[in-house]
Amino acid sequence: MHFPILIGLAALTLAIAPAQADYEKIAVLEALDKITGHVFTLEAVIGSEVQFGRLRINPHRCYKAPPEQPPESVAFLEIRETRPDQDALQLFTGWMFASSPGLSTLEHPIYDVIVLDCYSPSGSTGPPPVTIEPLPSTVSHE
């Protein structure tokens, strides 16, 4: 087993664990469909569920370090895969770190999901709708 990695991950999580009031309300994720090569930005309200392809992504917590600390956004995610006529398969449950996406990752042959940021809307009267927007393609077909 990889006990030093698990201990380091637990220590890092405890070192940045905020008080309940410090959690943000929106998790900003980046999702990649490896088949099509399309990259999408997902904004998910904490406690809601976002669907991306066959994935169901539930962000439970999202924390962004204050400006006086090194930049970091951390989200606790639960990711399940749905398939026709089968129960949902639990693929990932845990903390993902924006600064170290390879530290704790979703391992899937078709999809990648990483954390980009966390934020709370200012002056909002309620949660914003969940949005899924494709990023502009950087591949030239010349």
C-alpha positions as CSV (number, residue, x, y, z in Angstrom):
1,M,0.0,0.0,0.0
2,H,1.0,3.6,-0.3
3,F,0.8,4.7,3.3
4,P,3.1,7.7,2.9
5,I,0.9,9.1,0.2
6,L,-2.3,8.5,2.2
7,I,-0.7,10.1,5.3
8,G,0.5,13.1,3.3
9,L,-2.9,13.5,1.7
10,A,-4.6,13.4,5.1
11,A,-2.2,15.9,6.5
12,L,-2.7,18.3,3.6
13,T,-6.5,18.0,4.0
14,L,-6.3,18.7,7.7
15,A,-3.9,21.6,7.2
16,I,-6.3,23.4,4.8
17,A,-9.6,22.2,6.4
18,P,-11.6,25.4,6.9
19,A,-14.4,26.2,9.4
20,Q,-17.8,25.4,8.1
21,A,-18.5,29.1,7.3
22,D,-15.4,29.2,5.0
23,Y,-16.8,26.8,2.4
24,E,-17.8,28.2,-1.0
25,K,-21.2,27.6,-2.6
26,I,-20.0,26.8,-6.2
27,A,-17.5,24.2,-7.4
28,V,-16.0,25.0,-10.8
29,L,-14.9,21.8,-12.6
30,E,-13.3,20.9,-15.9
31,A,-14.6,17.8,-17.6
32,L,-13.0,16.1,-20.6
33,D,-14.6,13.7,-23.0
34,K,-11.6,11.7,-24.2
35,I,-13.5,10.3,-27.2
36,T,-14.5,13.7,-28.8
37,G,-11.7,15.7,-27.2
38,H,-14.2,18.3,-26.0
39,V,-13.4,20.1,-22.7
40,F,-16.3,21.6,-20.7
41,T,-16.4,23.9,-17.7
42,L,-19.0,22.8,-15.2
43,E,-20.3,25.0,-12.4
44,A,-22.1,23.0,-9.8
45,V,-23.9,24.2,-6.7
46,I,-22.7,22.4,-3.6
47,G,-25.2,19.7,-2.6
48,S,-26.6,19.5,-6.2
49,E,-25.9,16.9,-8.9
50,V,-24.4,17.6,-12.3
51,Q,-24.5,15.2,-15.2
52,F,-21.7,14.9,-17.7
53,G,-22.1,12.1,-20.2
54,R,-22.8,9.0,-18.1
55,L,-21.2,10.6,-15.0
56,R,-23.2,12.1,-12.1
57,I,-21.0,14.5,-10.1
58,N,-22.1,15.5,-6.6
59,P,-19.9,18.3,-5.0
60,H,-20.3,18.1,-1.2
61,R,-17.7,20.7,-0.2
62,C,-15.6,23.3,-1.9
63,Y,-12.9,25.4,-0.3
64,K,-10.7,28.2,-1.7
65,A,-7.7,29.4,0.3
66,P,-7.7,33.1,1.3
67,P,-5.5,35.5,-0.7
68,E,-2.8,35.5,2.0
69,Q,-2.2,31.8,1.7
70,P,-0.8,29.9,-1.3
71,P,-3.4,29.5,-4.1
72,E,-5.5,26.4,-3.7
73,S,-9.1,25.2,-4.4
74,V,-10.2,21.9,-2.9
75,A,-13.5,20.1,-3.5
76,F,-14.9,17.0,-2.0
77,L,-16.6,15.1,-4.8
78,E,-18.7,12.0,-5.3
79,I,-18.7,10.7,-8.9
80,R,-20.9,7.9,-10.1
81,E,-21.4,6.3,-13.5
82,T,-24.9,5.4,-14.7
83,R,-25.5,2.7,-17.3
84,P,-28.8,1.5,-18.8
85,D,-30.4,-1.3,-16.8
86,Q,-27.7,-1.2,-14.1
87,D,-27.2,0.4,-10.7
88,A,-25.0,3.4,-10.6
89,L,-21.3,2.5,-10.1
90,Q,-19.3,4.5,-7.6
91,L,-16.1,5.7,-9.3
92,F,-14.7,8.3,-7.0
93,T,-15.3,9.7,-3.5
94,G,-12.8,12.1,-2.0
95,W,-11.0,15.5,-2.2
96,M,-9.6,16.8,-5.4
97,F,-7.0,19.6,-5.4
98,A,-6.8,22.2,-8.2
99,S,-3.1,22.7,-7.7
100,S,-2.3,19.0,-7.9
101,P,-4.9,17.3,-10.2
102,G,-2.8,14.1,-10.3
103,L,-2.8,13.6,-6.6
104,S,-6.4,12.4,-6.3
105,T,-8.0,11.6,-9.6
106,L,-11.0,10.0,-11.3
107,E,-9.7,7.0,-13.3
108,H,-12.0,6.4,-16.2
109,P,-11.4,5.4,-19.8
110,I,-13.7,8.0,-21.3
111,Y,-13.9,10.9,-18.9
112,D,-11.6,13.1,-16.9
113,V,-12.8,15.6,-14.2
114,I,-10.6,18.1,-12.3
115,V,-11.3,20.9,-9.9
116,L,-10.5,24.4,-11.2
117,D,-11.9,26.8,-8.6
118,C,-14.5,27.4,-5.8
119,Y,-16.5,30.6,-5.2
120,S,-19.6,32.0,-3.7
121,P,-21.7,34.5,-5.7
122,S,-21.8,37.9,-4.2
123,G,-25.2,39.6,-3.7
124,S,-27.0,36.5,-4.9
125,T,-30.6,35.8,-3.7
126,G,-30.3,32.1,-4.6
127,P,-28.0,29.6,-6.2
128,P,-27.3,30.2,-9.9
129,P,-28.3,27.6,-12.4
130,V,-25.8,24.9,-13.3
131,T,-24.0,25.7,-16.5
132,I,-22.1,23.5,-19.0
133,E,-20.1,25.4,-21.6
134,P,-17.7,23.9,-24.1
135,L,-14.3,25.6,-24.2
136,P,-13.1,27.0,-27.5
137,S,-11.2,24.4,-29.5
138,T,-7.5,25.1,-29.9
139,V,-6.9,22.5,-32.5
140,S,-6.3,23.9,-36.0
141,H,-7.6,21.8,-39.0
142,E,-5.3,23.4,-41.7
